[in-house]
């Protein structure tokens, strides 16, 4: 640890430099040396001589620094007192200059949600905190106007209620110098599921129905099943579509996602004759029995709401006539 006296440089702008000498040219392969915990302590002062008005009042201006400032007034009479010396007096006042805004933070909340109750949690920091507010869409839902401490002030378990649609949760701290600091998060409340309209399945080969995969004549092998294209129109005003999937029959069978129509080339969609904005192309497996099949489709929006609908497909052994 090294200490330096800077008294003789009072009132000057100085530069402090450090010089290090290894002395010997051996054992010099370490990380080197570091300067840490630099601290300048002491009192600076600025003196002004101010004339009085009528020996009783005076006025002047001072440029003070950020933080605590002590202004001391000393006065003496132009005549000698009973002790043979001028009569003196002294008074002090402390002024705190604060030009720094409080710093606030809010922990993340869901951007989209179907839960109207959310928790606001965060921290505001300042050296001279005065008041802290939490607002939802401009309305104060929590305030703390006393008991704030210098430094970080955390707030937790402040449950707020969202309205349907867009919401803004904001925390604000003001300090005793009227500086203000804010932080905000946005969340959209959507409690309504997607609107899904089922369109007729398309059968590119059979037009009205599709055949499963089957065994062809000797030497031909297995003939692939006909394609079926399930299609729906889906929309969600509140938060947008997150995903649409079909729950395939059979225990343990994985669900399969629909595709956005825009992810499929226009030429292919024209060949299929589809118009829905979500499509599920499917080729019938071998051995699928004839009949009309109903399959469950679910659509989920970004708020977590799910709408359930059904699509049907007709499977036949032989193509039907018009």
N, C-alpha and C positions, 0 to 999 in steps of 0.2 A: 504494500500500500504506500502511496506517495501523496504528500500534502504540500501545497504551494500557497504562499501568502501573496495576495494580489492587491494589498492595500495601496501600494505606491502607484497602481495603475487606475485608481478610481476616476471615473469620468471618461476613460479612454476605451476605444474599441481595440481589443487585443486578440491575438491568435495564439492558442496554446499548442505546441508541438511536442512530440515525444521522439527521442532518439534511443535506439537500441544497438548495442555493440556486442557481438558474440565473443569478443576477446580472443578466444582460441579458434583455430580452424578445424577442430575435431568435434565429434558428437553434435553436429549441426543438422541432422536429418529429421528432426522432429517437426511438429506442426507450426512451430514458431511461437510468437507471444501475442497476447491479446490485451486490449484495453477494455475494461468493463466497469460499470457502475460509476460513471463520471458524475460528479456532484459539485456544483458551485454554491457555496453558502455565504451568508453575510447580509449586510444591509447596505442598500444604496441610498443616496440622499441628494436632494436638490434644494438649494436655498434661495429664497427671494427676500428682498427687503421691501416692505410695503409701507407707504405713508398712511397715517391715520387721518381721519376726518374728525376734527374737534376732539382729538385725543380719546375717542371712544369707539369709532367704527373703522373698518377697513374692508377692502374687497380686492380679490385677485383670482387668477385662474391657474390651475395646475394641470399638467399632463400626467396622468397616472398610468400605471402598468396593469396588465391583466392579473387578476387575483387581488389579494388583500393589500391595501395601501394605508399607511398610518400618516396622517397629516398633523404635524405638531406646530402650534403657534407659540412663539416666545415674544414677549414684549418687555421693554424696560423704559423707565422714565428718563427724561433728559436732565433730571436733577438728582442730587444725592439724597438718600434717605437718612434715617437716624443712625444707621450703621456706618455712614460715610460712603456708602456705595449706592449706585442706582437701584431703584426698586424694580424687581423683575416679577413676571408672571408667566405661566405656561399652561396650555390646554391642548389636548389631542383628540382627534376623531379618526375612526377607522372606516375606510371606504373600500368596498369590494367591487372591482370592475370585472364584469362578466359579459363578454361579447360572443361567447360560444353557445351554439344551439344544443339543447339536449339531444342525445342519440337514443333512438328507440328501435326496437325490433319486435316482430311478431312471428311466432312459429307458424309453419305452413298449415293450411287447412285445405280440404278437398276443393279443387277447382269446380267440380260438378258433384252434386250430392242429392240424395232423396231424403236426407235426414235434416229436418229444420232446426234441430238443436246442435250447435257447434260450440267448441270450447276455445276461448281466446286466452293465449298464454304468451308471455314475452317479458321483455326487460326494457326499462328506460334508465339512462344514466346522465347525471349532471352534478356539478359541484354545489349548485344552489337550487335544488329542486323546490318547486312550490306546489304545483297541482298536476294530477294525472287523470286523464279521461280515456274511456273506451267508448267508441261510438259504433253503431250499426246504421248504415244509410243516413248518417248525419245526426241520429238521435243518441243522446248519452244513455248508456246502459250501465256504466260503472264510473265512479269518480272517487278519488282519494285526494283530499285537500289538506291533510295533516298527517304527521308521522312519516313523511318522506325523509330519507337520509341522503347525505352527500355520497355520491357514488352510484352503484347499480341498485335499482329498485325493481324487483321481480313481481309479476302478477300472474296468478294461476287460477284454474277452476272458475273462470268467469264464463258462465254459460250464456250464450246469446241465441236469439231466435231469428232465423232467416225468413224472409218473405219469398213467395214464389217468384222465380226469375233471378235477375242479377242482384248481388248484394256486395257492399263494401264494408269491411270491418277495419276500423282505424283506431290506433292508439296515439295519444298526443300528450306530451309533457311540456309544461311551461315552467320557467325558472323565475327566481325572484327579480331578475333583470328584464323580465318580459320576453326573453328569447323562447322560441318554440321549436320542438322537434317532433316529427311524426313518422309513423310506419303504417302501411295498409296491406290488406290481403283481399282478394276478390273471390267470391264463391257464388255459383249459380245453383239455386234450389229447383229441382225438377222432380215432381212427384207423380208425373203422368207417364205411362209407358208409351213405347213407339206405336204409331198407327201403321198397321200392316194390312195390305189388300192382296188377297190371293188371286193370281191369274191362272188361267187354264194351263195345264202342263202341255208342253209341245213334244210331238213325236215326229222327228225329222224323217223317219222311214215309213212308219205305219199311219201317220196322220191322225188316227183316232185312238191308237193303242200301240203297244210294243210287245215284242216277243222276247222271251228269255234266251240265253245261250243254249244251243242244242247241238246234238251230234249229227253231222252231215253224212252224206253217202260215203261208202268205202273210198278211202283215199283222200277225202276232203278234210276229215277231222272235225274238231269242234268249231261250230259257227258262232261268232260272238253275238251276244244279245244286242237288241236294238237300243239306241240311246233314248233317254227320257230327260227332258229339260224342265225342271220345276222353276217357277218364276213368281216373284212377289214384287209389289211396290211398297217400300217402307220409308217412313220419314219420322222425324222427331223434332218438334219445334223447340222444346226446352233445352236440350243439351246435345242432340245429335245422336246418330246411330253408332253404337260401339261395335256390335257384332250380331250376326244372324247365323243360326246353326240348325241343323236337322238332327234330331235324336233318332239314330238308327235302331231298328228293332233287334232284339236279342240281348240277353244278359251279358253285361260287360262290353258291349259294342261301343266303340268311341263315337262321339258326336262328330259331325262333319260340317264345316263352315260353308255358307253360301259365298259366292264371289260377287263383288261389285260388277255390274255390267260393263262399266268403263274399263275394267281390267281384262276384258275379253275383246279381241279385235272385232270391229264393226262388220267385217265381211263374214265372220263366223256367226255373229248374231243374226245377220240377214239370212244366212242359210238356215238357221234354226227357226226364224220367224218370231223371235222373242221381243217383248217390249218392256218387261219389268226391269227395275233398277238393281235387283239382286237376283242372281241365277244360281241354280244348282244342277250342273250337268251330271247325268248318271247313266251308266250302262248296266242293263239287267244281267245278273249272273246266270250261269247255267243252272237249270233245275228249279227255277222260281215257278211256283204253281200259278195257274191262271186265276184271275179274280181282280177285284178292285181293292187297292191297298190305300190305307190312310196313314199318313206319317205326321208326326208332331214336329212343328217348327217353332223356334223361340227367337225373339228379337230383344236385345238388351240395349238400352241407351247408356250414355256416359254417366248418367246419374245413378245407375244401378237398377232401374225399373225394367221389368221383363213382361213382354206380351207374348202370349201363346196362341198359335193358330195351327191349322191342319192343311196339308196338301194331299191330293189323291192322284193315283196313277192306275191305269188299266192295263193288265197283263193278259195276253191271249196266246194260244198255241199257234194260230194262223192269223194272218192279216185280215182285217174286216173290209168288206166292201162299203162304198159310200151309199 
